[in-house]
């Protein structure tokens, strides 16, 4: 079993320790395997993908590979880009009614002619392993954290706890307020048990840098490559980089590389920094597996 090889403590002049999402995800997977063994039925996840966005296909392949590794059954439903909204509605309703499967995931983004929100509303909240249904998002506001929590912010919380980052009474800044990452992330950090004091920074914030400079913990979920630079970070702060951005890089054979929302220079001032790739990405997939197991346990206890 992987163990974090350090305890977090304030450091100011050394390079940041890597907040290793890959190792944390591997550790979580080991615990999930045990829960899967104890399930009365094999967990079963349905992944629906519409259209041919190449990045989405890579994400779906990774999710299916994780299922295989853990012994979760997966069904992959591929629909062409020109599929009508009605057809996707029928697919979701059929999956809701199928007692042999426990989790439903609609891979985002959907083609532009589709209304993603109204499709999410149709998923049975008990099978909503993305945690995007209003019932599941609403439960977070109520402090009921035992259900389907969106995978990325849940993964960030798991990683912070695994690394023994002290959150209680600390000042956290979340950059971004999307329904899938920033907003639930802020709620989870402020929830009882985590107990951070949270500020949400967004595109209308007057001085994002000044807000970040006051933070003990910064979570960047913006979608702007390397926007957060070392002069935004208080020495010793913990920094989690949620961003996944593809940027041109002529030095790479493929002509591009992945960049986070945080500049690599931040490692010079932060105490802990999650890398991209290998940070939040693997945690997101691991939390999807965790939600699938939780959904199965809830439906077959
Ligand atoms: P999103 O829906 O586009 O939201 C971005 C947020 O950033 C918005 O709230 C926006 O503010 C805010 N923002 C934009 N420009 C800003 C600026 N200059 N200053 C301050 N705030 C600014 O994106 P998302 O879905 O939350 O994703 C964010 C990033 O995380 C992306 O790079 C995405 O690829 C990545 N991501 C990674 C994972 C993973 O598994 N690692 C999962 C999901 C997403 P407004 O609300 O005012 O527009």
Boltz pocket constraint, residues with backbone or C-beta under 6 A from the ligand:
constraints:
  - pocket:
      binder: B
      contacts: [[A, 152], [A, 175], [A, 176], [A, 177], [A, 178], [A, 179], [A, 180], [A, 181], [A, 182], [A, 201], [A, 202], [A, 203], [A, 204], [A, 205], [A, 208], [A, 220], [A, 221], [A, 222], [A, 223], [A, 224], [A, 241], [A, 242], [A, 243], [A, 244], [A, 245], [A, 280], [A, 281], [A, 284]]
      max_distance: 6.0
